[in-house]
Amino acid sequence: MKTTAEIKVFPLSFFNTLILVVALASALAVGVLSHYLSAEVQEVFSVMNRLLLKDESALLTHQVTDYLDTSYNVGRLLSHILPDVTVDDDARLQAELQHLMTVDFASSDPLSRVSFASADGRYTGFARSSADNQLHLVTAEPDGQGTAALVTHQTESARSPIIHTIADYHVLVRPWFIQAKTTLKSAWTESYQHGSLDAGEVMSYRKPVLDSDGHFMGVISVDISPSHISNWLQKLAENRNQQLMLEDPQGKVIATTGDIAPEVYRAIDCPDRHQCLQKHRFSSGATLTALPSQHQLMVTRPVGDSEGLLNWRLMLLSPDNPWGTLINHYRLHNLLSLLSVMVAGILFIFLMLRRFTHPFIALIDKIHLVGTPSWSLDTSRRIFPSMAKLGLALDNKSNLILSMLEERQKLVEFDQDTGLLTLAGLKNQPDLFQNRNRIALIHISNYSSLFNLFGPKFGKLILDRVIHKLRTTLPESTLLCRERTDKILVVFPPESDEIQRDLWLNAVERLFTQDEAIQSGERAVVVTGNAGLVKEDITPESWDQILLNAGIALHHARHLGNGRVGIFETAMYEKGLQNMQMLDQLHFAIERNEFHLVMQPIINLKTGECHEGECLIRWHNPTLGMVRPDQFIALAEETGFIIPVGNWITERACQELASFIARGAPADFKLHVNVSPLQLQQPDFAMNLYSTLRRYGLKAENLCMELTESVLLNKESSVIKQLSTIREMGVTISLDDFGSGYSSLSYLHTLPFDQLKIDRQFVRDVMENERSESVVSSVLNLSQSFGVPLVAEGIENQELGEKLLGMGCELAQGYHYGRPLPFAEWGIRNGLILCGALMT
């Protein structure tokens, strides 16, 4: 079958190609016409701009001169007022200065300070802060010793706090004061930073004051801020797209609306900036220079104050054609008009072509829906015969694909062996999430073994019997699902009372009783299993968690025995998390050296001496703390981690025992070590045990392997063979906790053992409970008939030990004789271990 990749096709359809060609031709024509008109109009506006710039620069020069004359006007006004003011009349002088700053010249931006320094050395002025525009009184008055300090007040009042002080401030020795007094001429200073207040950089206009007799009275100082001049220039240049700059004769920038690039100077054939300034500074009139590289025009004019003290230069930089934006606006307007006509024509062509090609395009757009319920053939429009033939063919193919998909969906949503819903099919049931609040996960635990033993037909018979029992017992609205091969999920009806629910629970438990046995030939086969029940509202959001909880409840039910139902509780989940955390830590316990061994003595009740002891493991984890053996040993056995833990116990027990004997313990001391049935299934267990004994110089008789009764149910020949091999080596075998669970006399005679240990639950009640005494007596008789000794565990007091000795028990173990301690903590004297009666 060929694909589109094998066919030579154009990248665009005929329809799109035609539209594209018309669009490109129209755009080209519009672009050429627009460019021609723009060039002509731009030349006209450029000539007009050059003429206007000269006039505009003259106006700006006049405005700058007026602006700079503010200091001159302030000085002239004060020079007329001060002769009428008494020299020592500070209050009036301050009032006149404050009135001048706040009223007469309140709107003058450049004024940052106005002050008067008298001929006798007193200084009075007002300064405006650049940060908050606050007016501050500044004074200096020499004392009788000729010293003075320049102080700045927080406000314009002399009673306000002093915020700044300059010590040893002598007005009479200031250079500017001496210059004004000597020359009696006005002058400007260079830019400097005033020390009395953070007013930024300032320039001072100094004017000497003479009284009516021509005597020198003092000096008027008017400070202006170049930053304020820059702000004022910025306002002048607003909305003009221009740059303004003031420079002094030395080329220092006084004020500017922004940085002027060095390329501006290089563009007017000046090697460096100072040569450019020298060339244009003393020009009597305006100079207009074109800067092609910058697309700008530069106008320079001399500028200064009315007294002729300032000889500055004003530079005006303006775009060569400031009306470019306006020109572009009209050009864009014309372009948009032409484009509108072009788009209208293209749209007309598009609509006409679309009317004829729409059925074919619509069919192509819907072709991906073939084989889905969304596919439908549009018969409402008149189309060409060839298009109708193609549509009918696709419609037939769609129906065929849809029927095949429906069959496939049945295979996915329904189990082929039982006809039950699958998990996917159950989730698609519309009434699954309608007020249902109880599910049960049933596990047929021996299904796989029966399937393998009797074949697929018997396996199907088991499933049919269980499903039939559920359908006849539970209401019709119950949903059944085959969750896995040997698991059935039951979703109970939405509404039911508690009594009815208990009946359903009992029906699930009866599935795995003797009464429900299945006949196979001449034998009745009992189906075993368990169920996990969850009571929770079933919603789409909680569905996955409910299934998880049902599995947890089922896992819990397995430990309760066959036919039991586990009802989910939050504690089960929490215990699972705890076990997971414990297992994570258990994996690294050996590597981190978190295990250690202790020994509890086994006493000969006749002699009171200790020649045997049980080795017990202890685990201290930094995260979990001290973990009880009954917690982590069961988890280790369940996960298989008991094998490395058991190997570590055997290795460390032999090492501790060798050190114990070397320290003075009896050479025939026998150490009891607990062994899991999983360890016995390892083919190299006996060989590793033999190597460990050799490595530490121990005899096989120094070791006793303790096994729980669960080993009786393990009929694997490898376990029996391992036990026989161990006994042939000389290692003794002891059955621990005998009588507590799985013991069977029919199995006992097949198992090699050398000792029995009776469970502590029978021993501790032997003084008060006649039944316990009978059990202990029966186990004693059993051990004597087998010719093996019996060890009684759990001896808590002397009376209990004497009672068991009287019954014929010779060996005992319990807290009365000693708690489990590390090997190094057991004392040894004359070859005897100090425990029990020997400790006194």
Protein Blocks (a to p, Z undefined) as FASTA:
>chain_A
ZZfklpccdfbdfklmmmmmmmmmmmmmmmmmmmmmmmmmmmmmmmmmmmmmmmmmmmmm
mmmmmmmmmmmmmmmmmmmmmmmpcfklmklmmmmmmmmmmmmmmmlmklmbdcdddfko
pacdddddfklopacdddddddfkopacddddfblbfkbccfbdcehiafklgmklmmmm
mnopacdddddddfkbcebjadddddddddfkopafbdcdddddfklmmmmmmmmmgokl
pacddddfkopafbdcbdcdfklmmmnopablmlmmmmmmmpcbdcddddfknopacddd
ddddfkomaccdddddddfblmlmmmmmmmmmmmmmmmmmmmmmmmmmmmmmmmmmmmmm
mmmmmmmmgoiakbccdfkbccdfklmmmmmmmmmmmmmmmmmmmmmmmmmmpcfklopa
cfklmmmpmklmgopabdcddddfklmmmmmmnojklmmmmmmmmmmmmmmmmcfklccd
dfblmbccddddfbdcfklmmmmmmmmmmmmcfklpccehjaccddddddddddddddfk
lmmmmmmmmmmmmmmmmmnoghiacdddfklmmmmmmmmmmmmmmmmmmmnopaccdddd
dddfknopafbdcdddddddfklopadfklmmmmmmmnopmmmmmmmmmmmmmmmmmmmm
mnopafkbccdddddfklmmpmklmmmmmmmmmmnopafklpccdddfklmmmmcfklmm
mmmmmmmnopacddehihilmgcfklmmmpccfbdcddfklmmmmmmmmklmmmmmmmmm
mmmmnopacddehiabfklmmmmmmnopabdcdfklopcddfklpcceehiacehjllZZ
